[in-house]
Amino acid sequence: MSKQQRNRKTDKHSKLATLRHSASHILAAAVVEMFPEAKLGIGPATEDGFYYDFELPRALIPEDLPLIETKMQELIAQDLPFEKTTISIDDAIQKSQATPQIYKTELMQDLKSAGEAQVTFYKSGGFVDLCEGPHVKSARDIGAIKLLSLAGAYWRGDENNSQLTRIYGTAFPTQTELDEYLAMLEEAKKRDHRKLGKDLGIFAFDDDIGPGLPLW
């Protein structure tokens, strides 16, 4: 692969990561609208999509995902710009300590301990989040989104910390690309050895013997 090809590939990946990181910001905005008591963790882009961690007033169920996704679509349709601001870290910590956002406060305190003097926030509509960025110019640039699953995640990966709710999703520039990705996921599920083994009668599970113990 030539240097020019590598640069194009890196640039494409960078744009996709920015798009997905922006989608995680909109996910957080949607969750906060639906659950004003929500405490925000982190929301990075990943290789296949994005996620965001929350402390919520109740446990989420899979049926919540379409409702949250609908709220995200409403926010995207408003085409809200992503507006960046930079303030001193001391002011940011002081303001954050006056809110319930304990996880964001902790992150900023760590940044201060590491020698940072300023932090950046991104605003879209009424939602503001501590974030290094970058983001797309405005919400409609995010493209096509899909929320995929729920999971539990300990804050900062430490089992001694609070367990948060992690919402996974993905985003692509076009609906066609998203549909192709979702179709690929469905094909992968069909080829999952756990499903194939059970369907073909190779093994079975019995809760009386023990969950997770296959019987050949």
C-alpha positions as CSV (number, residue, x, y, z in Angstrom):
1,M,0.0,0.0,0.0
2,S,1.4,3.4,-1.0
3,K,1.8,6.3,1.5
4,Q,-1.0,8.1,-0.3
5,Q,-3.4,5.1,0.1
6,R,-2.5,4.8,3.8
7,N,-3.2,8.5,4.3
8,R,-6.6,8.2,2.6
9,K,-7.4,5.1,4.8
10,T,-6.3,6.9,8.0
11,D,-8.3,10.0,7.0
12,K,-11.4,7.9,6.3
13,H,-11.1,6.2,9.7
14,S,-10.6,9.5,11.5
15,K,-13.7,10.9,9.9
16,L,-15.7,7.8,10.9
17,A,-14.4,8.0,14.4
18,T,-15.4,11.6,14.6
19,L,-18.8,10.8,13.3
20,R,-19.2,8.0,15.9
21,H,-17.9,10.1,18.8
22,S,-20.4,12.8,17.8
23,A,-23.2,10.1,17.9
24,S,-22.1,9.2,21.4
25,H,-22.6,12.8,22.4
26,I,-26.1,12.8,21.0
27,L,-26.8,9.5,22.8
28,A,-25.9,11.2,26.1
29,A,-28.0,14.2,25.2
30,A,-31.0,11.9,24.5
31,V,-30.5,9.9,27.7
32,V,-30.3,13.1,29.8
33,E,-33.6,14.3,28.3
34,M,-35.3,11.1,29.2
35,F,-33.6,10.7,32.6
36,P,-32.6,14.1,33.9
37,E,-31.1,12.4,37.0
38,A,-28.5,10.6,34.8
39,K,-24.9,10.8,35.8
40,L,-22.5,10.7,32.8
41,G,-19.5,8.5,32.5
42,I,-17.5,8.4,29.3
43,G,-18.5,8.0,25.6
44,P,-15.8,7.2,23.1
45,A,-15.9,6.0,19.6
46,T,-14.8,2.3,19.1
47,E,-13.6,0.3,16.1
48,D,-17.2,-0.8,15.3
49,G,-19.2,2.1,16.7
50,F,-19.5,3.9,20.1
51,Y,-20.8,3.5,23.6
52,Y,-21.6,5.7,26.6
53,D,-21.7,4.8,30.3
54,F,-24.4,6.1,32.6
55,E,-25.6,5.9,36.2
56,L,-29.3,5.9,35.8
57,P,-32.3,6.0,38.2
58,R,-33.5,2.6,37.0
59,A,-32.1,-0.4,35.1
60,L,-32.6,-0.2,31.3
61,I,-34.2,-3.1,29.3
62,P,-33.7,-3.8,25.6
63,E,-37.1,-2.2,24.9
64,D,-35.7,1.1,26.0
65,L,-33.2,1.2,23.2
66,P,-35.7,2.0,20.4
67,L,-37.1,4.8,22.6
68,I,-33.7,6.3,23.2
69,E,-32.8,5.9,19.5
70,T,-36.0,7.8,18.5
71,K,-35.0,10.6,20.8
72,M,-31.6,10.7,19.2
73,Q,-33.2,10.9,15.8
74,E,-35.2,13.9,17.0
75,L,-32.1,15.7,18.2
76,I,-30.3,14.9,14.9
77,A,-33.2,16.3,12.9
78,Q,-32.8,19.6,14.7
79,D,-29.4,19.9,13.1
80,L,-27.9,21.4,16.2
81,P,-24.3,22.6,15.8
82,F,-21.5,21.3,18.0
83,E,-20.0,24.4,19.8
84,K,-16.7,24.1,21.5
85,T,-15.7,26.2,24.5
86,T,-12.5,26.1,26.6
87,I,-12.4,27.2,30.2
88,S,-9.9,27.0,33.1
89,I,-9.9,23.6,34.8
90,D,-10.4,25.2,38.3
91,D,-13.6,26.9,37.1
92,A,-14.8,23.7,35.4
93,I,-14.3,21.7,38.6
94,Q,-16.0,24.3,40.8
95,K,-19.1,24.3,38.5
96,S,-19.2,20.6,38.2
97,Q,-19.0,20.1,42.0
98,A,-22.3,22.0,42.2
99,T,-24.0,19.4,40.0
100,P,-24.6,15.7,40.4
101,Q,-22.0,14.9,37.7
102,I,-19.5,13.1,40.1
103,Y,-17.8,11.1,37.3
104,K,-17.1,14.2,35.2
105,T,-15.7,16.0,38.3
106,E,-13.4,13.0,39.0
107,L,-12.1,13.1,35.5
108,M,-11.3,16.8,35.7
109,Q,-9.6,16.4,39.0
110,D,-7.4,13.8,37.5
111,L,-6.6,16.1,34.5
112,K,-5.7,18.8,37.0
113,S,-3.4,16.4,38.8
114,A,-1.8,15.6,35.5
115,G,-1.0,19.3,35.0
116,E,-3.8,20.4,32.7
117,A,-4.8,24.0,33.1
118,Q,-7.8,24.1,30.8
119,V,-10.6,21.7,29.6
120,T,-12.9,21.7,26.7
121,F,-16.7,21.3,26.5
122,Y,-18.9,20.7,23.5
123,K,-22.5,22.1,23.4
124,S,-25.3,20.9,21.2
125,G,-28.7,22.5,22.0
126,G,-29.1,22.5,25.8
127,F,-26.7,19.7,26.3
128,V,-23.1,20.3,27.3
129,D,-20.5,17.6,27.9
130,L,-16.8,17.6,29.0
131,C,-15.1,16.4,25.8
132,E,-11.8,16.7,24.0
133,G,-13.5,16.2,20.7
134,P,-13.4,16.5,17.8
135,H,-17.0,16.4,16.6
136,V,-18.8,16.9,13.3
137,K,-19.9,20.4,12.5
138,S,-23.6,19.7,13.2
139,A,-25.9,16.9,14.2
140,R,-27.1,16.0,10.7
141,D,-23.6,15.2,9.7
142,I,-23.7,12.2,11.9
143,G,-25.5,10.1,9.3
144,A,-27.3,6.8,10.1
145,I,-27.3,5.5,13.7
146,K,-28.4,2.3,15.5
147,L,-28.4,1.4,19.2
148,L,-27.3,-2.3,19.5
149,S,-27.1,-3.5,23.1
150,L,-26.9,-2.9,26.8
151,A,-24.2,-4.0,29.3
152,G,-22.9,-3.4,32.7
153,A,-19.5,-1.6,33.1
154,Y,-17.6,-0.7,36.2
155,W,-16.6,2.9,36.4
156,R,-13.0,3.1,35.0
157,G,-12.9,-0.7,34.7
158,D,-12.5,-1.2,38.5
159,E,-14.8,-3.7,40.2
160,N,-14.6,-1.7,43.4
161,N,-16.3,1.3,41.7
162,S,-19.9,1.7,40.8
163,Q,-21.4,-0.4,38.1
164,L,-22.8,1.8,35.3
165,T,-25.1,1.0,32.4
166,R,-23.3,0.9,29.0
167,I,-25.2,1.6,25.9
168,Y,-23.6,0.4,22.7
169,G,-24.4,1.7,19.2
170,T,-22.9,2.3,15.8
171,A,-23.1,5.0,13.1
172,F,-22.2,5.2,9.5
173,P,-22.2,8.1,6.9
174,T,-25.1,6.5,5.0
175,Q,-28.1,4.2,5.7
176,T,-26.8,1.8,3.1
177,E,-23.5,1.3,4.9
178,L,-25.4,0.8,8.2
179,D,-27.7,-1.7,6.7
180,E,-24.8,-3.7,5.3
181,Y,-23.1,-3.7,8.7
182,L,-26.3,-4.9,10.4
183,A,-26.7,-7.6,7.8
184,M,-23.2,-8.7,8.5
185,L,-23.9,-8.9,12.2
186,E,-26.9,-11.1,11.6
187,E,-24.9,-13.5,9.4
188,A,-22.2,-13.7,12.2
189,K,-24.9,-14.6,14.7
190,K,-26.1,-17.5,12.4
191,R,-22.5,-18.8,12.4
192,D,-22.0,-18.5,16.1
193,H,-20.7,-21.9,17.4
194,R,-23.0,-21.7,20.5
195,K,-26.1,-21.4,18.3
196,L,-24.9,-23.9,15.7
197,G,-23.9,-26.4,18.4
198,K,-27.3,-26.2,20.0
199,D,-29.3,-26.3,16.7
200,L,-27.3,-29.3,15.4
201,G,-27.7,-31.2,18.7
202,I,-23.9,-31.3,19.3
203,F,-24.4,-30.0,22.9
204,A,-27.1,-28.7,25.3
205,F,-27.4,-26.9,28.5
206,D,-29.2,-27.8,31.7
207,D,-29.6,-25.4,34.6
208,D,-30.0,-28.2,37.1
209,I,-26.4,-29.3,36.2
210,G,-25.0,-25.8,36.0
211,P,-25.4,-22.7,33.8
212,G,-22.7,-22.4,31.1
213,L,-21.7,-26.1,31.3
214,P,-22.3,-27.8,27.9
215,L,-23.5,-31.4,27.8
216,W,-22.1,-33.1,24.7
